Amino acid sequence: MTFGASALAQAQEVDYLQAANTEAALLRRAWLQLQLHRTQDALDSAARVIFTTPPPSAHVEAFARYVRAAAYRAQGLAERGRFDAQRARQLAVDPELQRRLRQLPTVAARPGAGGSNSAHAGAVAWSDLRIQRRGGWRPQPPNTGNLDPMQRPSRVTIHHSAMFFQSTATRAAATQISQIQREHMNNRGYGDIGYHFLIDPSGRIWEGRQLRWQGAHASGRNNIGNIGVCLLGNFVRERNGQGPTPNQIRSMEQLVVALMQRYRMTGDALFCHSDFKSTACPGPRMAPIVKQFARELRARRIAAATEEDE
């Protein structure tokens, strides 16, 4: 049924299935979205099948993993879908799905990927990360009397800014980050911007609050030893929502891996904001990506560690 011919035009069937939330409907919608080259929507629909409670059957997960692997390949990010393809091949029992998986080219791990000292393909060492320094967004001086020293980092939490933002211009990103700081300091009473790092749609990583200070992003004691990373955008499914860009996802992964190596963390240390409180953050179009990335890190028994603190 997932791969079958449609009695309707594909776009019409996608619209018809929009309100359905069954596994079968979501899988069919994901497949049709992939055929329509709506790859981000296909990833989103497949993720809703995989990252659910209770988890799907192995048979259902295999189909969803295949769609994700094919969607990432269509985006030019075949390596990003390597884990999905491997998992689908392990689980697939349907003959048609097995045939399609045989036709899906195998992506070889890049040198150093998957070893004990490498957290993810394309990993970048902390010293090699390109980070836009605080001065680039002209911050207000922090109120250090309202900041707590950072304890040794032991976890990383992913957020979205919850404001629609698509510009890839450096100046626009700097202005947006400056606005976030003003909101945090003037309206919420924070000592500085709450996040330690922010990532714009082009994939640029910006320094927010300095790592010497505890963040203000996960509520109360949840901020202790917790590095806050915010992707600029509003990753909800509603009218004013959007999906994270491939460049944002790639930079998020590289930043997380570098932080894990630097502070000797594991995949168990990666969280969504919603893990700490009742919130949609980082949005239903981002949370499944973070959850899968954490699962990949745990599955590869990676995380960490060769670099010491400064």
SERO-4910 file (N, C-alpha, C, O; in steps of 0.05 Angstrom, whole numbers):
BEGIN
 pado doro    nc1    nc2    nc3   cac1   cac2   cac3    cc1    cc2    cc3    oc1    oc2    oc3
  Met    A     17    -24      0      0      0      0     17     25      0     10     45    -12
  Thr    A     40     24     13     57     48     15     67     56    -13     66     80    -19
  Phe    A     75     37    -29     86     43    -55     66     41    -78     74     46   -101
  Gly    A     41     35    -73     21     30    -94     15     55   -110     20     77   -102
  Ala    A      3     50   -133     -6     72   -150    -29     86   -137    -44     74   -122
  Ser    A    -32    112   -143    -53    128   -130    -77    131   -149    -74    136   -173
  Ala    A   -100    129   -137   -125    134   -152   -129    163   -157   -144    171   -175
  Leu    A   -116    180   -141   -117    209   -143    -90    219   -153    -71    205   -154
  Ala    A    -90    244   -160    -64    257   -165    -49    257   -139    -61    259   -117
  Gln    A    -22    254   -140     -7    251   -116    -11    274    -96    -14    270    -72
  Ala    A    -11    298   -107    -15    321    -89    -42    321    -76    -45    328    -52
  Gln    A    -63    312    -91    -89    310    -79    -90    289    -57   -103    293    -37
  Glu    A    -77    266    -61    -77    245    -41    -62    255    -16    -71    249      6
  Val    A    -41    270    -19    -27    281      4    -45    298     20    -46    297     45
  Asp    A    -60    316      6    -79    333     20   -101    317     34   -109    323     56
  Tyr    A   -110    296     21   -131    279     32   -121    265     58   -137    261     77
  Leu    A    -96    258     58    -85    244     81    -75    262    104    -66    253    125
  Gln    A    -77    288     99    -65    307    117    -76    304    146    -60    308    165
  Ala    A   -101    298    149   -113    297    176   -110    269    188   -117    266    212
  Ala    A   -100    250    173    -98    222    184    -72    219    199    -51    228    189
  Asn    A    -73    205    221    -49    202    238    -42    173    243    -26    167    260
  Thr    A    -54    154    228    -47    126    231    -19    121    218    -10    137    201
  Glu    A     -7     99    226     19     92    215     18     89    184     35     99    170
  Ala    A     -3     75    175     -6     70    147     -9     96    131      4    100    110
  Ala    A    -25    115    142    -29    140    128     -4    157    128      3    169    107
  Leu    A     10    157    150     35    173    151     56    162    133     71    177    120
  Leu    A     58    135    131     78    124    113     71    130     84     88    137     68
  Arg    A     45    127     77     37    133     50     42    162     43     51    168     21
  Arg    A     36    180     62     40    208     57     70    214     54     77    230     36
  Ala    A     86    202     70    115    206     68    125    198     40    142    212     28
  Trp    A    116    175     31    124    165      5    115    184    -17    131    190    -35
  Leu    A     90    193    -17     80    211    -37     95    238    -36    101    249    -57
  Gln    A    101    248    -13    116    273    -10    144    269    -22    154    288    -35
  Leu    A    156    246    -19    182    241    -31    179    242    -62    197    253    -75
  Gln    A    158    230    -73    154    230   -102    149    258   -112    156    264   -135
  Leu    A    138    275    -96    133    303   -103    156    321    -98    155    346   -102
  His    A    179    309    -90    204    324    -84    200    343    -60    215    362    -57
  Arg    A    181    337    -43    178    352    -18    193    337      4    181    325     22
  Thr    A    219    337      1    235    319     17    234    325     47    234    307     64
  Gln    A    233    351     54    232    357     83    206    348     95    205    339    118
  Asp    A    184    351     80    158    341     90    159    310     92    147    299    111
  Ala    A    172    297     73    174    268     75    190    259    100    182    240    113
  Leu    A    211    273    106    227    268    130    210    272    155    211    256    174
  Asp    A    194    293    155    177    299    178    156    277    182    153    268    204
  Ser    A    143    269    160    122    248    163    134    222    172    123    208    189
  Ala    A    157    214    160    170    189    168    179    190    197    177    170    212
  Ala    A    189    213    206    198    215    234    174    212    253    178    201    275
  Arg    A    151    221    245    127    218    263    120    188    267    109    181    287
  Val    A    128    172    247    123    143    250    144    131    269    138    114    286
  Ile    A    169    139    265    191    126    280    192    134    309    195    118    327
  Phe    A    189    160    313    193    171    340    166    175    354    157    198    357
  Thr    A    154    153    360    127    154    373    127    135    397    145    118    400
  Thr    A    108    139    414    104    121    437     77    108    436     56    122    435
  Pro    A     75     81    437     97     62    436    111     62    409     99     71    389
  Pro    A    135     52    407    150     52    381    136     34    361    121     16    369
  Pro    A    140     39    335    128     22    315    139     -6    314    160    -11    325
  Ser    A    125    -23    300    136    -50    295    161    -48    277    165    -28    264
  Ala    A    177    -69    277    201    -70    260    193    -67    231    207    -54    216
  His    A    171    -80    223    161    -79    195    155    -50    187    163    -41    166
  Val    A    141    -35    204    133     -8    198    158     10    199    161     27    181
  Glu    A    175      6    218    199     23    220    217     20    196    228     40    186
  Ala    A    218     -4    184    235     -8    161    226     10    138    243     22    124
  Phe    A    200     11    133    189     29    112    196     58    117    205     72     99
  Ala    A    192     67    142    197     95    149    227    102    146    234    123    136
  Arg    A    244     83    155    273     88    152    281     90    123    298    106    116
  Tyr    A    269     73    106    276     74     77    268    101     66    284    113     51
  Val    A    245    111     72    236    137     62    256    159     71    263    176     55
  Arg    A    264    158     96    283    178    106    310    177     91    321    197     83
  Ala    A    320    153     87    345    150     73    343    160     44    361    174     35
  Ala    A    321    154     31    317    164      4    313    194      3    323    207    -16
  Ala    A    300    205     23    296    234     24    322    249     28    327    269     16
  Tyr    A    338    239     46    364    251     51    382    250     26    396    269     19
  Arg    A    381    227     12    396    225    -13    386    245    -33    403    258    -47
  Ala    A    360    249    -35    349    269    -54    358    297    -47    360    315    -65
  Gln    A    364    302    -21    373    329    -13    403    332    -16    414    353    -11
  Gly    A    417    311    -26    446    312    -28    460    307     -2    483    313      1
  Leu    A    445    294     17    456    289     44    455    259     49    445    250     70
  Ala    A    465    243     31    463    214     33    476    204     59    466    185     71
  Glu    A    498    216     67    511    207     92    493    211    116    494    195    135
  Arg    A    477    232    115    458    237    138    438    214    141    428    209    163
  Gly    A    431    201    118    412    179    119    424    151    120    410    131    117
  Arg    A    451    150    125    464    124    125    453    106    147    449     82    143
  Phe    A    449    117    171    439    101    193    411     91    186    405     68    192
  Asp    A    394    108    174    367     99    167    368     76    147    353     57    150
  Ala    A    385     78    127    387     57    107    397     31    120    386      9    114
  Gln    A    417     33    137    427      9    151    405     -4    168    402    -29    168
  Arg    A    391     12    182    369      2    199    347    -11    183    337    -32    190
  Ala    A    340      2    161    319     -9    143    327    -36    133    311    -55    132
  Arg    A    353    -39    125    362    -65    114    362    -87    135    357   -110    129
  Gln    A    367    -79    160    366    -98    182    337   -108    187    333   -132    195
  Leu    A    318    -91    184    290    -97    192    272   -106    169    252   -120    174
  Ala    A    279   -100    144    261   -105    122    255   -134    117    274   -151    116
  Val    A    230   -141    114    221   -168    107    203   -167     82    200   -188     69
  Asp    A    192   -144     76    175   -141     52    192   -143     27    212   -129     24
  Pro    A    185   -161      8    202   -164    -16    205   -139    -32    228   -134    -42
  Glu    A    184   -123    -36    187    -99    -51    205    -79    -37    221    -65    -50
  Leu    A    203    -77    -11    220    -59      4    249    -69      2    267    -52     -1
  Gln    A    254    -94      4    281   -105      2    292    -99    -26    316    -93    -28
  Arg    A    276   -101    -46    285    -95    -73    294    -66    -76    314    -59    -87
  Arg    A    277    -48    -65    284    -19    -66    309    -13    -50    325      4    -57
  Leu    A    312    -27    -28    336    -22    -11    361    -32    -26    382    -20    -23
  Arg    A    359    -53    -41    382    -63    -57    389    -42    -78    413    -39    -85
  Gln    A    370    -28    -88    375     -7   -108    386     19    -96    397     36   -110
  Leu    A    383     22    -70    392     46    -56    422     43    -52    431     26    -37
  Pro    A    438     60    -64    467     57    -62    476     58    -32    466     74    -16
  Thr    A    495     41    -26    506     40      1    525     64      4    542     69    -13
  Val    A    523     78     27    540    100     32    562     91     51    557     83     73
  Ala    A    587     93     42    609     85     59    615    106     79    612    130     74
  Ala    A    622     97    103    630    116    124    654    131    116    673    119    104
  Arg    A    656    157    122    680    172    116    702    163    135    697    153    157
  Pro    A    727    168    127    749    160    144    746    172    172    741    196    175
  Gly    A    749    155    191    747    164    219    719    163    230    715    166    254
  Ala    A    699    159    213    671    159    223    665    132    235    672    111    223
  Gly    A    651    132    258    643    107    270    663     94    288    657     74    301
  Gly    A    687    105    290    707     95    308    703    105    336    685    122    341
  Ser    A    719     96    354    715    103    382    720    132    388    711    143    408
  Asn    A    735    145    371    741    174    376    727    192    357    733    216    355
  Ser    A    707    182    343    692    199    324    663    196    329    652    173    328
  Ala    A    649    218    334    621    216    341    602    216    317    580    207    320
  His    A    611    224    294    592    225    271    608    231    247    628    246    248
  Ala    A    599    221    224    612    227    199    613    257    195    593    271    201
  Gly    A    635    267    186    638    296    182    643    311    207    641    335    208
  Ala    A    651    296    228    656    309    254    678    330    251    697    326    236
  Val    A    676    351    266    696    372    266    706    376    294    690    378    313
  Ala    A    732    378    297    744    382    324    736    410    334    731    428    318
  Trp    A    735    412    360    727    438    372    744    461    361    734    482    355
  Ser    A    770    456    359    789    477    351    784    485    321    793    506    313
  Asp    A    771    467    306    767    473    278    739    484    271    733    492    249
  Leu    A    721    486    292    695    497    287    697    527    280    713    541    292
  Arg    A    681    535    261    680    564    254    657    576    269    634    571    263
  Ile    A    663    592    290    643    603    307    644    634    305    666    645    309
  Gln    A    622    646    299    620    675    298    620    686    326    603    679    342
  Arg    A    639    702    333    642    711    361    621    731    368    607    743    351
  Arg    A    617    735    394    597    752    405    596    780    392    575    791    386
  Gly    A    620    791    389    621    818    378    608    821    351    600    844    344
  Gly    A    604    799    337    592    801    310    563    809    311    552    818    290
  Trp    A    549    805    334    521    813    334    517    837    354    494    843    361
  Arg    A    538    849    361    538    874    377    520    872    402    500    885    404
  Pro    A    527    854    420    510    849    444    511    872    464    531    887    465
  Gln    A    490    874    480    492    891    504    511    878    523    514    854    523
  Pro    A    525    893    540    542    881    560    526    864    579    504    872    587
  Pro    A    535    840    586    520    823    604    520    835    632    538    849    640
  Asn    A    499    829    647    497    836    675    509    813    691    495    794    699
  Thr    A    535    814    695    549    791    708    540    786    736    543    764    747
  Gly    A    528    806    749    517    802    776    493    784    776    484    775    797
  Asn    A    481    780    752    458    763    750    465    737    734    447    724    723
  Leu    A    490    729    735    499    705    721    512    686    741    525    696    760
  Asp    A    509    660    737    522    640    754    545    627    739    542    622    715
  Pro    A    567    622    752    589    607    738    579    580    728    563    567    741
  Met    A    590    573    705    582    547    693    597    524    706    622    526    709
  Gln    A    583    504    715    596    480    724    606    464    699    598    470    677
  Arg    A    622    443    704    631    428    681    608    418    664    590    405    675
  Pro    A    607    424    638    584    416    622    581    386    621    600    371    618
  Ser    A    556    377    624    550    349    624    527    342    606    519    318    604
  Arg    A    515    362    592    493    357    574    490    380    555    500    402    560
  Val    A    476    375    533    471    395    512    441    394    506    430    373    502
  Thr    A    428    418    505    400    419    499    394    436    474    405    458    471
  Ile    A    378    426    457    371    439    431    345    453    433    325    443    444
  His    A    344    478    423    320    495    423    316    506    394    333    504    377
  His    A    292    517    390    288    535    367    280    562    378    272    565    401
  Ser    A    284    583    362    278    610    371    248    615    372    240    635    384
  Ala    A    233    598    358    203    601    357    195    626    342    172    635    346
  Met    A    212    637    326    205    660    309    212    653    280    235    645    274
  Phe    A    193    657    262    198    651    234    222    667    224    223    691    227
  Phe    A    242    652    213    266    666    204    279    649    182    286    626    188
  Gln    A    282    660    158    294    645    136    318    658    124    331    645    107
  Ser    A    325    682    132    347    696    118    374    682    123    379    672    145
  Thr    A    390    681    102    417    670    105    438    693    106    462    687    106
  Ala    A    429    718    107    447    740    108    460    743    136    446    740    156
  Thr    A    485    748    137    499    751    162    487    773    179    482    770    203
  Arg    A    482    796    167    471    819    182    444    813    194    438    821    217
  Ala    A    427    800    178    400    793    188    401    774    212    387    778    231
  Ala    A    419    755    211    422    736    233    432    751    258    423    746    280
  Ala    A    452    769    254    462    784    276    441    801    289    439    803    314
  Thr    A    424    813    273    402    829    284    382    812    299    372    820    320
  Gln    A    376    789    289    357    771    302    368    762    330    353    761    349
  Ile    A    393    756    331    406    747    356    406    770    376    401    766    400
  Ser    A    411    794    366    411    817    384    382    822    395    379    829    418
  Gln    A    362    817    379    334    820    388    328    799    410    314    805    429
  Ile    A    338    775    406    334    754    426    347    762    453    335    758    474
  Gln    A    371    773    451    384    782    476    368    803    490    364    803    514
  Arg    A    358    823    475    342    844    487    317    833    500    309    841    522
  Glu    A    304    814    487    280    801    499    288    787    525    273    789    545
  His    A    310    772    525    318    757    548    326    776    572    319    770    595
  Met    A    340    797    565    349    815    587    328    835    596    324    839    620
  Asn    A    314    847    577    296    868    584    268    858    593    256    870    610
  Asn    A    259    835    582    233    826    588    232    801    607    213    797    621
  Arg    A    254    786    607    254    762    624    273    765    648    273    748    666
  Gly    A    288    787    648    306    791    671    331    774    672    343    771    693
  Tyr    A    339    763    649    363    747    648    388    765    649    386    789    643
  Gly    A    410    754    656    435    769    657    448    772    630    466    788    626
  Asp    A    439    757    610    450    758    583    431    741    566    411    732    575
  Ile    A    437    739    540    422    720    523    424    692    537    444    685    548
  Gly    A    402    677    535    400    652    550    417    629    538    425    611    553
  Tyr    A    421    629    511    434    607    498    464    611    495    474    634    493
  His    A    479    590    495    508    591    491    515    593    461    536    605    454
  Phe    A    499    580    444    504    581    416    478    584    401    457    574    410
  Leu    A    479    596    377    456    599    360    465    592    332    488    598    324
  Ile    A    447    580    316    454    571    289    434    583    270    410    578    272
  Asp    A    443    598    250    425    611    231    420    593    207    433    572    205
  Pro    A    400    599    190    393    581    168    415    575    148    414    554    134
  Ser    A    436    591    147    459    585    129    477    565    142    495    554    129
  Gly    A    473    559    168    491    540    182    512    554    198    528    540    211
  Arg    A    513    580    198    533    594    214    527    590    244    504    591    252
  Ile    A    548    584    259    546    580    288    555    606    301    576    616    296
  Trp    A    538    617    319    543    642    332    547    637    362    533    622    375
  Glu    A    567    651    373    571    650    402    550    668    416    546    691    409
  Gly    A    535    656    435    516    672    451    528    678    478    548    693    480
  Arg    A    516    668    499    527    671    526    554    656    527    556    634    516
  Gln    A    574    667    539    599    654    541    597    629    558    581    628    577
  Leu    A    612    608    551    610    583    565    620    584    594    615    565    609
  Arg    A    633    605    601    641    608    630    616    613    648    618    610    672
  Trp    A    593    620    635    569    626    651    548    605    645    544    596    623
  Gln    A    534    597    666    511    579    664    490    592    646    485    616    648
  Gly    A    477    576    630    456    586    612    430    591    626    426    584    649
  Ala    A    411    602    611    383    607    621    365    598    599    355    615    584
  His    A    361    572    596    346    562    573    329    537    579    312    530    564
  Ala    A    335    523    602    321    498    607    306    498    633    296    477    642
  Ser    A    304    521    646    288    524    671    303    515    696    309    491    699
  Gly    A    308    534    714    319    528    740    344    511    741    363    516    726
  Arg    A    343    490    757    366    473    761    373    457    736    394    445    734
  Asn    A    354    455    717    360    441    692    382    455    676    394    443    658
  Asn    A    388    480    683    409    495    669    437    488    679    457    494    665
  Ile    A    439    474    701    465    468    712    481    449    694    471    427    688
  Gly    A    504    457    686    521    441    668    508    436    641    515    416    628
  Asn    A    490    452    633    474    448    608    480    469    587    475    493    592
  Ile    A    491    461    565    498    479    543    473    483    525    463    463    515
  Gly    A    464    507    522    441    513    506    448    520    477    464    538    472
  Val    A    436    506    458    440    511    430    413    517    417    395    501    418
  Cys    A    411    541    404    385    549    392    388    552    362    406    566    353
  Leu    A    371    539    347    369    542    318    349    564    312    326    563    322
  Leu    A    357    583    296    338    605    289    317    595    271    322    585    249
  Gly    A    292    598    279    269    590    262    247    580    280    250    577    304
  Asn    A    224    575    268    200    566    282    191    539    271    177    538    251
  Phe    A    200    518    284    198    491    272    173    477    280    173    454    291
  Val    A    150    490    275    124    478    280    111    472    254    121    480    233
  Arg    A     89    458    254     75    450    230     54    469    221     42    467    200
  Glu    A     48    489    238     27    507    233     34    527    210     56    525    199
  Arg    A     16    545    205     20    563    182     45    579    184     58    584    163
  Asn    A     53    588    207     78    604    210    102    587    216    123    597    225
  Gly    A    100    561    210    123    543    216    141    540    192    135    549    170
  Gln    A    163    526    196    183    521    176    199    497    185    197    488    208
  Gly    A    215    486    167    233    465    175    262    475    178    269    495    164
  Pro    A    278    462    194    306    470    195    320    464    169    312    445    155
  Thr    A    339    481    161    353    476    136    374    454    139    383    449    162
  Pro    A    381    440    117    402    420    119    428    431    131    442    418    146
  Asn    A    435    456    125    459    468    136    457    472    166    476    468    180
  Gln    A    433    479    175    430    482    204    433    455    218    446    453    239
  Ile    A    421    434    206    423    408    218    452    398    219    462    388    239
  Arg    A    466    403    197    494    394    195    511    409    216    528    397    230
  Ser    A    507    435    219    523    450    238    516    442    267    533    441    284
  Met    A    490    437    272    482    428    298    496    402    305    506    399    328
  Glu    A    497    383    287    510    358    292    540    362    297    551    350    316
  Gln    A    553    378    281    581    383    284    587    396    311    606    389    325
  Leu    A    571    416    318    575    429    344    571    410    367    587    410    386
  Val    A    549    394    366    544    376    388    567    356    391    576    351    413
  Val    A    576    345    369    598    325    370    623    338    382    637    326    398
  Ala    A    629    362    373    653    376    383    651    381    413    671    378    427
  Leu    A    627    389    422    624    394    450    626    368    466    637    367    488
  Met    A    615    346    455    617    320    468    646    311    471    654    300    492
  Gln    A    661    315    450    689    308    451    704    325    471    721    315    486
  Arg    A    698    350    471    712    369    489    707    363    518    725    364    535
  Tyr    A    682    356    524    674    353    552    668    324    560    657    319    581
  Arg    A    676    305    543    673    276    548    644    269    555    639    256    575
  Met    A    626    277    538    598    269    540    592    246    521    608    240    503
  Thr    A    568    234    525    559    213    507    532    221    494    521    242    501
  Gly    A    522    204    477    496    209    465    473    212    485    453    225    479
  Asp    A    477    201    509    456    204    529    454    232    540    436    239    554
  Ala    A    473    249    533    474    276    543    461    297    524    461    321    530
  Leu    A    449    287    502    436    305    483    406    305    488    393    284    489
  Phe    A    395    329    492    367    333    499    353    353    481    366    370    468
  Cys    A    326    351    481    309    372    471    299    388    495    298    378    517
  His    A    292    414    490    281    430    511    256    416    524    252    418    548
  Ser    A    241    403    507    216    390    516    222    366    535    203    356    548
  Asp    A    247    358    537    253    337    556    253    347    585    252    331    603
  Phe    A    254    373    588    256    385    614    231    399    624    227    402    648
  Lys    A    214    406    605    189    420    613    168    416    592    174    407    569
  Ser    A    143    423    598    121    420    579    123    443    559    113    465    564
  Thr    A    135    437    536    138    457    515    140    443    488    148    420    487
  Ala    A    134    457    467    137    445    440    166    448    430    173    435    411
  Cys    A    182    464    443    209    469    435    226    444    436    225    429    455
  Pro    A    242    438    415    249    455    392    230    452    368    239    457    345
  Gly    A    206    444    373    186    443    351    185    415    339    205    401    338
  Pro    A    161    407    331    157    379    321    171    374    294    173    351    286
  Arg    A    182    395    281    197    390    257    227    388    263    243    383    245
  Met    A    235    393    288    263    392    295    268    370    316    288    356    315
  Ala    A    249    366    335    253    347    356    260    319    346    278    306    357
  Pro    A    246    308    326    253    281    316    281    279    305    294    258    308
  Ile    A    291    301    294    318    301    283    338    299    306    358    284    304
  Val    A    333    313    328    351    312    351    349    284    364    370    273    371
  Lys    A    325    273    366    322    247    378    337    226    362    350    208    373
  Gln    A    335    227    335    348    208    319    378    211    322    393    191    323
  Phe    A    388    235    322    417    240    324    427    228    350    448    216    351
  Ala    A    412    232    372    421    221    398    421    190    396    439    178    407
  Arg    A    401    179    383    401    150    380    424    140    364    436    119    370
  Glu    A    432    154    343    455    147    327    480    147    344    496    129    342
  Leu    A    483    168    359    507    170    376    508    147    396    530    135    401
  Arg    A    485    140    408    485    118    427    490     91    413    505     75    423
  Ala    A    477     88    389    480     63    375    509     57    367    518     35    366
  Arg    A    523     79    360    551     76    351    570     76    375    594     75    371
  Arg    A    559     77    398    575     77    423    597     98    422    620     93    428
  Ile    A    589    122    413    608    142    408    607    163    430    587    162    443
  Ala    A    620    175    433    619    201    443    643    208    453    640    227    469
  Ala    A    659    203    451    675    221    463    702    222    469    711    200    475
  Ala    A    713    235    469    732    244    482    761    246    485    773    232    501
  Thr    A    772    262    471    801    263    472    811    290    481    834    293    488
  Glu    A    794    310    481    803    337    488    797    344    517    776    337    528
  Glu    A    815    358    529    812    366    557    800    394    558    800    408    537
  Asp    A    791    403    581    781    430    584    804    449    580    828    442    582
  Glu    A    797    473    573    818    494    571    831    498    598    850    514    600
***
